[in-house]
Amino acid sequence: MSIRPPFVILAGALLTVIIALAATSQSADTIQGTLAKQTETVIEANAGSAVTARLTTTQGWPSRHVMLSAVGEVEETTRADVATAVAAIPGIGGVHWTDGTMLAEAGEAPVESMQCQEDVAAILGARSIRFEESSASLAAGGTELLDEVAAALRPCFGAKIAIIGHTDNSGDEPANRVLSQERATTVRRALIARGISQNSLQTRGLGSSMPVEGLDPSDPANRRIEFEVVAKVQVNPTPIDTPGPR
């Protein structure tokens, strides 16, 4: 039995689509490979091995959007230099950091403390936002304390606030960094639920790298959350492709 013409046309169309998809995939891989090499060169010139980059989606597809990661502590000015330099590469579609939100403008330097930061420091001077052991879940009393912190942060509308998580030095340090980041994220979510703009809050987990001055690094009191004003700018939605230190 002969094949009817409509089926011939359909088969031809499907074959054309398959060939086009294969060509597109090969082209995307080539472009992504070129951008990856250029990005690596730019990062090496600005930060050495302190920053790494990924040009794939979470599903592994090639992407023109660069996801930057800091290896250890990297200065804010270095972050800004790297993000700006990578964004300037022809063909790059956007620059993001894996460990925090971006500042409104590339190259912004940290600014002086604001009154709200001092108020929060006073609240946390006598009490701490505590978590269950080896967990990012708030311990008893944490919700009430966050109510006070949220009230103190409201006058800081128009500023960028960093929520910084710390741990003591017990356990594996990479795990400590992950845990401190998760705890900072827990606090961020709790503050957003209390009406603080999500665009105002960024998080950072430092593990046990910065113990309280005068305390032994193993002291449980090093398991803490700190707040820091990192930019004094009007809070506006940041275009997703605008590079910044974070």
URGIVEN-V165038 format. One record per residue. N is the residue number from 0. RES is the residue in one small letter. PSI is psi in degrees with one decimal (999 if undefined). BURIAL is I if it has 16 or more other ideal C-beta (glycine too) atoms within 10 Angstrom, else O. Layout:
# URGIVEN-V165038
n = [N,N]
res = [RES,RES]
psi = [PSI,PSI]
burial = [BURIAL,BURIAL]
This chain:
# URGIVEN-V165038
n = [0,1,2,3,4,5,6,7,8,9,10,11,12,13,14,15,16,17,18,19,20,21,22,23,24,25,26,27,28,29,30,31,32,33,34,35,36,37,38,39,40,41,42,43,44,45,46,47,48,49,50,51,52,53,54,55,56,57,58,59,60,61,62,63,64,65,66,67,68,69,70,71,72,73,74,75,76,77,78,79,80,81,82,83,84,85,86,87,88,89,90,91,92,93,94,95,96,97,98,99,100,101,102,103,104,105,106,107,108,109,110,111,112,113,114,115,116,117,118,119,120,121,122,123,124,125,126,127,128,129,130,131,132,133,134,135,136,137,138,139,140,141,142,143,144,145,146,147,148,149,150,151,152,153,154,155,156,157,158,159,160,161,162,163,164,165,166,167,168,169,170,171,172,173,174,175,176,177,178,179,180,181,182,183,184,185,186,187,188,189,190,191,192,193,194,195,196,197,198,199,200,201,202,203,204,205,206,207,208,209,210,211,212,213,214,215,216,217,218,219,220,221,222,223,224,225,226,227,228,229,230,231,232,233,234,235,236,237,238,239,240,241,242,243,244,245]
res = [m,s,i,r,p,p,f,v,i,l,a,g,a,l,l,t,v,i,i,a,l,a,a,t,s,q,s,a,d,t,i,q,g,t,l,a,k,q,t,e,t,v,i,e,a,n,a,g,s,a,v,t,a,r,l,t,t,t,q,g,w,p,s,r,h,v,m,l,s,a,v,g,e,v,e,e,t,t,r,a,d,v,a,t,a,v,a,a,i,p,g,i,g,g,v,h,w,t,d,g,t,m,l,a,e,a,g,e,a,p,v,e,s,m,q,c,q,e,d,v,a,a,i,l,g,a,r,s,i,r,f,e,e,s,s,a,s,l,a,a,g,g,t,e,l,l,d,e,v,a,a,a,l,r,p,c,f,g,a,k,i,a,i,i,g,h,t,d,n,s,g,d,e,p,a,n,r,v,l,s,q,e,r,a,t,t,v,r,r,a,l,i,a,r,g,i,s,q,n,s,l,q,t,r,g,l,g,s,s,m,p,v,e,g,l,d,p,s,d,p,a,n,r,r,i,e,f,e,v,v,a,k,v,q,v,n,p,t,p,i,d,t,p,g,p,r]
psi = [132.2,150.7,132.5,146.9,-41.8,-37.5,-34.8,-43.1,-43.7,-43.8,-41.0,-40.0,-43.0,-41.0,-39.4,-42.4,-43.2,-43.4,-40.5,-43.1,-41.4,-42.4,-40.0,-42.3,-43.7,-41.2,-42.9,-41.6,-40.3,-46.6,-44.8,-38.8,-40.7,-45.4,-36.9,-41.9,-42.5,-40.4,-42.7,-41.8,-44.1,-43.4,-42.4,-39.5,-28.1,-27.0,3.6,-130.1,12.2,-11.1,138.3,163.0,148.6,131.0,46.9,157.9,173.3,-19.9,-2.4,6.2,146.7,143.3,148.2,-5.1,125.8,129.8,112.0,144.8,135.0,136.9,100.1,-155.8,128.1,131.3,147.5,-38.5,-36.2,-41.3,-45.4,-43.7,-44.4,-49.5,-43.1,-42.4,-41.1,-40.8,-24.9,-9.4,125.0,127.5,-17.1,132.5,-19.1,159.6,130.2,156.3,144.0,-18.9,23.2,167.8,162.3,148.0,163.0,-32.7,139.1,137.8,5.5,133.8,153.5,148.2,173.4,162.2,150.9,165.8,-37.6,-36.8,-41.2,-37.0,-42.1,-41.1,-37.3,-39.9,-42.8,-1.7,-35.6,-22.3,160.5,147.8,108.1,155.8,159.0,148.8,130.6,33.6,158.5,8.9,135.4,139.1,171.6,136.6,-10.7,-34.4,-40.6,-40.2,-37.2,-28.4,-43.6,-41.5,-43.5,-41.7,-37.1,-28.1,-20.5,-39.0,-10.9,14.9,131.8,4.4,158.6,127.4,127.0,131.5,114.4,122.0,140.2,155.8,171.4,-176.0,13.3,141.5,-176.4,132.4,-43.1,-38.9,-35.7,-40.2,-43.3,-45.3,-43.0,-36.6,-42.3,-38.5,-41.1,-38.8,-38.6,-44.6,-42.3,-47.1,-39.9,-38.4,-37.2,-41.0,-21.2,10.8,3.8,132.8,131.3,-25.8,-14.1,-14.0,132.1,160.9,154.7,136.7,119.6,3.7,-134.0,15.7,-19.4,75.0,159.6,134.0,128.4,-9.1,148.1,138.4,-22.9,-5.2,130.1,-22.4,-14.9,-11.5,94.7,167.4,134.0,156.7,140.8,132.4,119.6,-12.5,137.0,84.7,157.9,134.4,112.6,152.4,132.3,124.9,137.6,-24.1,5.5,117.7,155.8,172.5,-34.0,999]
burial = [O,O,O,O,O,O,O,O,O,O,O,O,O,O,O,O,O,O,O,O,O,O,O,O,O,O,O,O,O,O,O,I,O,O,I,I,O,O,I,O,O,I,I,O,O,I,I,O,O,I,I,O,I,I,I,O,O,O,O,O,O,I,I,O,I,I,I,I,O,I,O,O,O,I,O,I,O,I,I,I,I,I,I,I,I,I,I,O,I,O,O,I,O,I,I,I,I,O,I,I,I,I,I,I,O,I,O,I,O,I,O,O,O,I,O,I,I,O,I,I,O,O,I,I,O,O,O,I,I,I,I,O,O,O,O,I,O,I,O,O,O,I,O,O,I,I,O,O,I,I,I,I,I,O,O,I,O,O,I,I,I,I,I,I,I,I,I,I,O,O,O,O,O,O,O,I,I,I,I,I,I,I,I,I,I,I,I,I,O,I,I,O,O,O,O,I,O,O,O,I,I,I,I,I,I,I,I,I,I,O,I,O,O,O,O,O,O,O,O,O,O,I,I,I,I,I,I,I,I,I,I,O,I,O,I,O,O,O,O,O,O,O,I,I,I,I]
